[in-house]
């Protein structure tokens, strides 16, 4: 990856595209922490790709690439929200639902989707966006303690559900 | 499982998750990648040459004009395109001018592969740049491989900086123009090969890549009518504040005005310097960038089209600046240097965000009398007339000031509900060559709507008049 970052900084378009493809899923999940629709996520991701391509040569430390692009993306997400006068989806959209324990093929990602919106946003930014607790607190304008609490709660819910599902799967 | 271990388990599970991007997002990202411009590198001698091109800006403008909206499918792939319309639809001021003079060659060559038909519509080469216009279904996006893989002259790959623009036509067709500025002159006559091997098909919100072979071959004859080359040997030189400009040649054609010069600039103007120290997060830095305007003998600025530069280690940068063609009899130009200044906020990792938010001012738009609205330091815009028609609205306006080619597009109309009426640059026509008067087509607006005009406030960057260079022309 570092090699591709160096190539991208020298203007190698293909290297830049390879990097973006590698990061796309993380970027998408990070965008989902802010935006409801895939259409809006695509808007933010497109603009992020263009902005990053224009200025990748100014990136000094290759190891910061993901952090750097995630930052651009978060700014773009906020712009999309501002434009649409939307609300950052931190309010609960639905109650967490328990999955059928007999459902053998599942992924943890699906459980993340079923978290309450405030917890889900924190999980997405922490695990996909690679942001620290402090950075998430800054981005969401919420105290660090609240973020820690949401992250702790999310892990607890995920752990409980994951164990139940795993046992259910084993018993099939 | 303790929290730390469980945290790592979550990370691991999410990293290995098999979920894919939704088709809509996949499609849109593929569209962006295919439209990224090249930063050309010279392959012949493999010496490190950096290319930066203002074509990027033009290409991005084209991308935004297109809006990246995946068109509803169910359109037929093979439709009869309007032959000879690509240049008129999406050509810049120079291309439009050349078309009006009948200097563009209509090729009308269609290649169909894998069920995808693409038409090479028009070609023009004037010694400064090669422009290629194509027509294709709006359902496809051409995945461009890069200039040297895309075009050949008499079988040899052409090394060139590259830009382009695209715009949807009616009836599900799209016109795309690729513009190449070769690093070496091309022959007076040559066989052009233009080709690409992959397109992206947008269907029902999904994107599918199609490999194929779309290869066009056509003879190209360089325009000679109306072409004047004025070499300066020795070069015309100005030096000031550590900046040294040495103009070596000016070329005027019906398509382009090209100024070639060598440039030595202090490091403060190289904002892309990779070795730049990391500035602490949140700190504001002032970014300087040299830009250029070309004034005719009446003091009017020619529309800038693109700029490319190359540099070998230890040598001055070689800059090629392209402007719109002159349409009047001009005996000389003045090349003027501008110090473009932007405030940037550091992200702390070597990258920056723009720190200035443009201000917008609003004014009621009367329907019967002209109105002048300030555009900040740069000048003013005068709205002269508005004409409501069933399918469109016409507005005539003039910009006056120091940044005419920023001022001319930096406004829109809004109604009481906040609905905006905007336009892109292809909807705008300059109607006078001795002033910055324009006529623009906006969407249809009910004539009884209460309208206000929104105008960006634009700063005026410093002109370094000590570096002004008079460029007498061979006429």
Interface residues (C-beta under 8 A of the other chain):
Chain A: X9 X10 X11 X13 X16 X17 X20 X24 X25 X28 X38 X39 X41 X42 X43 X45 X46 X49 X50 X53 X54 X55 X57 X58 X59 X60 X61 X64 X67 X68 X71 X72 X75 X107 X108 X109 X112 X123 X127 X128 X152 X155 X158 X159
Chain B: X1 X3 X6 X7 X10 X11 X13 X14 X17 X18 X19 X20 X21 X22 X24 X25 X28 X29 X31 X32 X33 X36 X37 X38 X39 X41 X50 X51 X56 X60 X63 X68 X146 X271 X272 X274 X275 X276 X278 X347 X349 X350 X351 X352 X353
